Amino acid sequence: MKAGILGGGQLGRMLLQAAANYTVETYVMENDPDCPAAHLCHHFTKGDITDFNDVYEFGKNLDAITIEIENVNVEALEKLEAEGVKVYPHPSVLRIIKNKILQKEYYKEHSIPTSEFIVTNDLAELKQHNSFLPAVHKVGEGGYDGRGVQLLNEEADIANGFDKPAVLEKMVTIEKEIAQMVAVNEQGQTALYPPVEMHFDPDLNLLDYQLCPANISQKTLYVVEAVSLAVVRNFKSPGLFAVEMFIDKNGEVLVNETAPRVHNSGHHTIEGNYCSQFDMLWRIIAGYPLGNTDIILPSAMVNIIGADGFQGTPRYEGLEDTLKIENAFVHLYGKNVTKPGRKMGHVTILSQEKQELLFQSNKVKRSLLVKS
C-alpha cells in the first residue's frame, strides 16, 4: 500500500514511527524539507498542503491519504477521492471541521449539545452583539493551537475581535475539560478510548498536561461516550477523531471542538494503552480490525513547551533528571528551532497512583525547560 500524509510535523513523525509495524510505503508532503517527518518517510515531497495542484499531484498515485492538520486543500482531496484514492477522513468531514462556523452549525443541526453561539461576518457585526458577552470569538478558518481565539469579557474587548467571518460562543463556566478519541473503520464500527481530563495553560491557551482516565462519574462517562459517538457517526466517515468537551458547573456535557486526526490529547496512548492512536489510524487505513483501547496503566501527559525569552536551536535543560523518573517516557519532536510557547515534545508518565502522576507531572513542568 502507498499511503501519504499531508503535513510533516510532530504528528506526521509519530504516525511514521507507527507505520513501521505495517507493510506500507509512506509519502509525506510539507513545505519544509527539514520538518520532523521528512527523514522517516520513504518519499518526501516539498509542497504546499493548501495548494490544489500540489496536493493533487502528491496524491494521485497513492492508495490512501490522511492528514496531520486540518488546513489542507479540500477541493484537491475531493478530486482524489472521486478518482479512487481513499481519504481519511472523507473530505466532506474536513470541509466542516476546518471552518469553526460550519462545525458549530453541524452540532446544532444534529442536536449535539454545544454552547450557544452567533455567527459574525466582520467587526461591525460583532459590535451589534455586545449583549452576548462574555464570550469567546473564534475565527472561522485558520486558527490553530490557541491562535485565532479571543476572549471578550466586556464591550471594550470587542476591538480585539476578528474583522472576518467568525463564531461568537457564549462563555461557559467550566468544571472540567474532557477529550475522547474515537476510531471508526470503513464498516462504521467504532472503538472508544477512555476520556482524558485536560488542563490548559491560561496564557498560551495550549494543553499543559492531562490525566487518563478522566476523574468523572459513571453517569457522566455514559453521556461523554454517547455525545462523542453522535459527533462521529453523523460524519459518516472512517477515521480517528478527537472530540473535545466541556463539563459545565451543572454537569452538562457540551462539545467544544472536534479534530479529525491523531491529536495531542491522544499522545499518552503510545505507552498508556494497548493500541496507540497512531497504530489505530494505520489499522483503519489498512483495513485491519480496530485495536484494543483499554488502559495498561493510568497516565499523565505533559507538553514540553518552548520557554519564554528563547528562540533558536533548542537546548533541553533538565532532560537527564526527567529520564530518571520511573515509568516516564520522553518524546522529543525533532524540531530544529524553539520559540516561546512552541510544542517541542511531550512526556508520558504511568502510575497506579493519581497523586504520583500529579507529583511527577509538576516535577517535569518545573525542571524540563527548552531553551536556546
C-alpha positions as CSV (number, residue, x, y, z in Angstrom):
1,M,0.0,0.0,0.0
2,K,1.1,3.5,-0.8
3,A,-0.1,5.9,1.8
4,G,0.5,9.7,2.1
5,I,0.4,12.2,4.9
6,L,-0.3,15.8,4.3
7,G,1.9,17.7,6.8
8,G,5.3,16.8,8.2
9,G,5.2,18.0,11.8
10,Q,5.4,16.0,15.0
11,L,2.1,14.2,14.4
12,G,3.3,13.1,11.0
13,R,6.5,12.0,12.6
14,M,4.8,9.8,15.2
15,L,2.4,8.3,12.5
16,L,5.5,7.3,10.5
17,Q,7.0,5.7,13.6
18,A,3.9,3.6,14.0
19,A,3.8,2.7,10.3
20,A,6.9,0.6,10.7
21,N,4.6,-2.2,12.0
22,Y,2.7,-2.3,8.7
23,T,3.5,-3.1,5.1
24,V,3.1,0.4,3.8
25,E,5.2,2.7,1.6
26,T,5.0,6.1,3.2
27,Y,4.9,9.5,1.4
28,V,4.9,12.9,3.1
29,M,4.3,16.4,1.7
30,E,5.4,19.5,3.6
31,N,6.9,22.9,2.6
32,D,9.9,22.4,4.9
33,P,12.4,19.7,3.9
34,D,13.8,19.8,7.4
35,C,10.4,19.1,9.0
36,P,10.3,16.3,11.8
37,A,8.7,13.7,9.5
38,A,11.0,14.2,6.4
39,H,13.7,11.7,7.3
40,L,11.3,8.9,8.4
41,C,9.2,8.5,5.3
42,H,10.1,6.6,2.2
43,H,9.4,9.5,-0.1
44,F,9.3,13.2,0.8
45,T,7.7,15.9,-1.4
46,K,8.3,19.6,-0.9
47,G,4.9,21.3,-1.4
48,D,2.1,23.4,-0.1
49,I,-0.6,21.4,1.6
50,T,-3.1,24.3,0.9
51,D,-2.4,24.4,-2.8
52,F,-4.7,22.4,-5.1
53,N,-2.1,21.3,-7.7
54,D,0.5,20.4,-5.1
55,V,-2.0,18.2,-3.1
56,Y,-3.5,16.6,-6.2
57,E,-0.1,15.8,-7.8
58,F,1.1,14.4,-4.5
59,G,-1.9,12.1,-4.0
60,K,-2.9,11.0,-7.5
61,N,-0.7,7.8,-7.5
62,L,-1.4,6.9,-3.8
63,D,-3.8,4.2,-2.5
64,A,-4.7,6.3,0.6
65,I,-4.0,9.7,2.1
66,T,-4.5,11.2,5.5
67,I,-3.7,14.5,7.3
68,E,-1.9,15.7,10.4
69,I,-3.6,19.2,10.3
70,E,-7.0,20.4,9.0
71,N,-5.6,23.3,7.0
72,V,-5.4,21.4,3.7
73,N,-6.8,21.8,0.2
74,V,-10.2,20.1,0.4
75,E,-11.0,20.5,-3.3
76,A,-7.9,18.5,-4.3
77,L,-8.9,15.8,-1.8
78,E,-12.4,15.7,-3.2
79,K,-11.0,15.1,-6.7
80,L,-8.6,12.4,-5.5
81,E,-11.5,10.7,-3.7
82,A,-13.6,10.8,-6.8
83,E,-10.7,9.1,-8.7
84,G,-10.5,6.3,-6.2
85,V,-7.9,7.4,-3.7
86,K,-9.1,6.6,-0.1
87,V,-9.1,9.8,2.0
88,Y,-9.1,9.6,5.8
89,P,-11.3,11.2,6.9
90,H,-13.5,12.0,4.0
91,P,-13.1,15.5,2.5
92,S,-16.7,16.2,3.4
93,V,-15.7,16.0,7.1
94,L,-12.6,18.3,6.6
95,R,-14.8,20.9,4.9
96,I,-17.0,21.0,8.0
97,I,-14.3,20.8,10.7
98,K,-11.7,23.2,9.2
99,N,-14.3,26.0,9.5
100,K,-15.4,26.8,13.1
101,I,-18.7,28.3,11.8
102,L,-19.7,25.2,9.9
103,Q,-18.5,23.0,12.8
104,K,-20.8,24.7,15.2
105,E,-23.7,24.6,12.8
106,Y,-23.1,20.9,12.3
107,Y,-23.5,20.4,16.1
108,K,-26.8,22.4,16.0
109,E,-28.1,20.6,13.0
110,H,-27.6,17.1,14.6
111,S,-28.8,18.2,18.1
112,I,-25.3,17.7,19.6
113,P,-25.0,19.7,22.8
114,T,-22.7,22.7,22.5
115,S,-22.5,26.3,23.8
116,E,-24.8,29.0,22.4
117,F,-23.2,30.8,19.5
118,I,-23.7,33.6,17.0
119,V,-22.0,33.9,13.6
120,T,-20.3,37.3,12.9
121,N,-19.0,38.2,9.5
122,D,-16.9,41.3,10.5
123,L,-16.1,43.6,13.3
124,A,-19.1,45.8,12.6
125,E,-21.4,42.9,13.0
126,L,-19.6,41.8,16.2
127,K,-20.3,45.2,17.8
128,Q,-24.0,44.6,17.4
129,H,-23.8,41.6,19.8
130,N,-22.2,43.2,22.9
131,S,-25.1,41.9,25.0
132,F,-23.9,38.4,24.2
133,L,-20.7,38.9,26.2
134,P,-18.8,37.4,27.9
135,A,-18.0,35.2,25.0
136,V,-15.2,33.6,23.0
137,H,-14.6,34.8,19.5
138,K,-13.1,32.2,17.1
139,V,-12.0,33.0,13.6
140,G,-13.8,30.8,11.0
141,E,-10.7,29.4,9.3
142,G,-7.0,29.4,10.0
143,G,-6.9,29.2,13.8
144,Y,-4.6,26.6,15.4
145,D,-3.0,25.9,18.8
146,G,-4.6,28.8,20.5
147,R,-4.3,31.2,17.6
148,G,-7.4,32.7,16.2
149,V,-9.2,32.8,19.6
150,Q,-10.1,35.9,21.6
151,L,-11.8,36.1,25.0
152,L,-14.2,39.0,25.0
153,N,-15.4,39.8,28.6
154,E,-16.8,43.2,28.1
155,E,-17.7,45.8,25.4
156,A,-14.2,47.3,25.5
157,D,-12.8,44.0,24.4
158,I,-14.7,43.9,21.1
159,A,-11.9,45.8,19.4
160,N,-9.8,42.7,19.8
161,G,-12.3,40.6,17.9
162,F,-11.9,39.4,14.3
163,D,-12.8,41.5,11.3
164,K,-13.6,38.4,9.3
165,P,-16.2,35.5,9.5
166,A,-16.0,34.1,12.9
167,V,-18.2,32.4,15.6
168,L,-19.0,34.1,18.9
169,E,-19.5,31.4,21.6
170,K,-21.3,32.2,24.9
171,M,-18.8,31.8,27.8
172,V,-19.3,28.6,29.8
173,T,-18.5,28.1,33.4
174,I,-16.2,25.1,33.1
175,E,-15.7,22.5,35.7
176,K,-13.7,20.1,33.6
177,E,-12.3,19.9,30.0
178,I,-12.5,16.4,28.6
179,A,-11.4,14.8,25.4
180,Q,-12.3,11.4,23.9
181,M,-10.6,9.7,21.0
182,V,-13.0,7.7,18.8
183,A,-11.9,5.3,16.0
184,V,-14.3,4.5,13.1
185,N,-13.5,1.9,10.4
186,E,-14.8,1.5,6.9
187,Q,-17.7,-0.6,8.1
188,G,-18.8,2.0,10.6
189,Q,-17.6,0.1,13.7
190,T,-16.3,2.2,16.5
191,A,-13.8,2.0,19.3
192,L,-13.7,4.5,22.2
193,Y,-10.6,5.4,24.1
194,P,-11.1,6.2,27.8
195,P,-11.6,10.0,28.0
196,V,-8.8,12.2,29.3
197,E,-9.0,15.2,31.7
198,M,-7.2,18.2,30.1
199,H,-5.6,21.2,31.9
200,F,-4.7,24.2,29.8
201,D,-2.1,27.0,30.1
202,P,-4.3,30.1,30.6
203,D,-1.8,32.4,28.9
204,L,-0.9,30.2,25.8
205,N,-4.4,28.6,25.5
206,L,-2.5,25.3,24.9
207,L,-2.8,21.9,26.6
208,D,-0.5,22.0,29.6
209,Y,-1.0,18.5,30.9
210,Q,-3.7,15.8,31.0
211,L,-4.7,12.8,33.1
212,C,-6.2,9.5,31.9
213,P,-8.7,8.3,32.8
214,A,-10.6,11.4,33.5
215,N,-12.0,11.8,37.0
216,I,-15.7,11.8,36.2
217,S,-18.7,9.8,37.4
218,Q,-20.1,6.8,35.6
219,K,-23.2,8.7,34.7
220,T,-21.1,11.5,33.1
221,L,-18.9,8.9,31.3
222,Y,-22.0,7.5,29.7
223,V,-23.0,10.9,28.5
224,V,-19.5,11.7,27.2
225,E,-19.4,8.5,25.2
226,A,-22.9,9.0,23.8
227,V,-22.1,12.5,22.7
228,S,-18.7,11.5,21.2
229,L,-20.4,8.8,19.2
230,A,-23.1,11.1,18.0
231,V,-20.5,13.5,16.7
232,V,-18.5,11.0,14.7
233,R,-21.4,8.8,13.4
234,N,-23.0,11.8,11.8
235,F,-19.8,12.4,9.8
236,K,-20.4,9.0,8.1
237,S,-16.6,8.7,7.6
238,P,-13.9,6.3,8.7
239,G,-11.0,7.9,10.6
240,L,-9.8,8.9,14.0
241,F,-11.5,11.7,15.8
242,A,-10.7,13.7,19.0
243,V,-13.9,15.1,20.5
244,E,-13.1,17.9,23.0
245,M,-15.9,18.7,25.5
246,F,-16.7,20.9,28.4
247,I,-18.4,19.8,31.6
248,D,-20.1,22.9,33.0
249,K,-21.0,23.8,36.6
250,N,-24.3,22.0,36.2
251,G,-22.7,18.8,35.0
252,E,-23.9,19.3,31.4
253,V,-21.6,17.9,28.7
254,L,-21.0,20.4,25.8
255,V,-18.9,19.7,22.7
256,N,-16.3,22.4,22.2
257,E,-14.4,21.3,19.0
258,T,-13.6,18.1,17.1
259,A,-10.2,17.2,15.4
260,P,-10.5,14.7,12.6
261,R,-7.0,13.2,13.1
262,V,-4.5,12.0,15.6
263,H,-4.3,14.6,18.3
264,N,-2.3,16.0,21.2
265,S,-4.9,14.6,23.7
266,G,-4.1,11.1,22.5
267,H,-0.3,11.1,22.8
268,H,-0.5,9.2,26.1
269,T,-1.9,6.1,24.3
270,I,1.6,5.3,22.9
271,E,2.6,3.9,26.3
272,G,-0.7,4.0,28.3
273,N,-3.0,1.9,26.1
274,Y,-2.7,-1.4,24.3
275,C,-3.3,0.2,20.9
276,S,-1.9,3.7,20.4
277,Q,-3.9,6.3,18.4
278,F,-1.2,6.2,15.7
279,D,-1.4,2.4,15.4
280,M,-5.2,2.7,15.4
281,L,-5.2,5.0,12.4
282,W,-3.0,2.6,10.4
283,R,-5.3,-0.2,11.3
284,I,-8.2,1.8,9.8
285,I,-6.3,2.7,6.7
286,A,-5.0,-0.8,6.1
287,G,-8.5,-2.4,6.8
288,Y,-7.4,-4.3,9.9
289,P,-9.6,-4.9,13.0
290,L,-9.8,-2.0,15.4
291,G,-7.3,-2.2,18.2
292,N,-7.7,-2.7,22.0
293,T,-8.2,0.8,23.6
294,D,-8.0,-0.4,27.2
295,I,-5.7,1.3,29.6
296,I,-2.5,-0.5,30.6
297,L,-1.9,1.9,33.4
298,P,-3.3,5.3,34.3
299,S,-1.2,8.1,32.8
300,A,-0.3,11.7,32.8
301,M,1.0,13.5,29.7
302,V,2.9,16.8,29.9
303,N,3.6,19.0,26.9
304,I,7.1,20.3,26.6
305,I,6.8,23.9,25.5
306,G,9.5,26.4,24.4
307,A,10.4,28.6,27.3
308,D,9.8,32.4,27.3
309,G,12.6,34.5,26.1
310,F,14.4,31.8,24.0
311,Q,14.4,31.4,20.2
312,G,16.8,29.3,18.2
313,T,18.5,25.9,18.3
314,P,16.8,24.0,21.2
315,R,18.7,23.0,24.3
316,Y,16.8,20.7,26.7
317,E,17.6,21.7,30.3
318,G,16.7,19.1,32.9
319,L,16.3,16.2,30.4
320,E,18.6,13.9,32.4
321,D,16.5,14.3,35.6
322,T,13.3,13.6,33.7
323,L,14.8,10.4,32.2
324,K,15.5,9.2,35.8
325,I,11.7,9.2,36.6
326,E,10.4,5.7,36.8
327,N,7.8,4.9,34.1
328,A,8.4,8.3,32.4
329,F,8.7,8.3,28.6
330,V,10.2,11.3,26.8
331,H,9.2,12.2,23.2
332,L,11.2,15.0,21.5
333,Y,9.7,16.1,18.2
334,G,12.9,16.8,16.4
335,K,12.1,20.5,15.7
336,N,15.2,22.5,14.8
337,V,14.0,25.8,16.3
338,T,12.4,26.5,19.6
339,K,10.1,29.5,20.2
340,P,8.2,30.7,23.2
341,G,5.1,28.5,23.5
342,R,6.0,26.1,20.7
343,K,5.3,22.4,21.3
344,M,8.7,20.7,21.3
345,G,7.8,17.3,22.8
346,H,5.9,15.6,25.5
347,V,6.4,13.3,28.5
348,T,4.1,10.5,29.4
349,I,4.2,9.1,33.0
350,L,2.5,5.9,34.1
351,S,1.4,5.0,37.6
352,Q,-1.5,3.4,39.5
353,E,-1.5,6.3,41.9
354,K,-3.0,9.6,40.8
355,Q,-1.0,11.6,43.4
356,E,2.2,10.2,41.9
357,L,1.1,11.2,38.4
358,L,0.4,14.7,39.6
359,F,3.7,14.9,41.6
360,Q,5.8,13.7,38.7
361,S,3.9,15.9,36.2
362,N,4.7,19.0,38.2
363,K,8.3,17.9,38.6
364,V,8.6,17.7,34.8
365,K,6.9,21.0,34.2
366,R,9.4,22.7,36.7
367,S,12.6,21.0,35.6
368,L,12.4,20.2,31.9
369,L,12.9,23.5,30.1
370,V,13.5,24.2,26.4
371,K,16.0,27.0,25.9
372,S,18.4,28.0,23.2
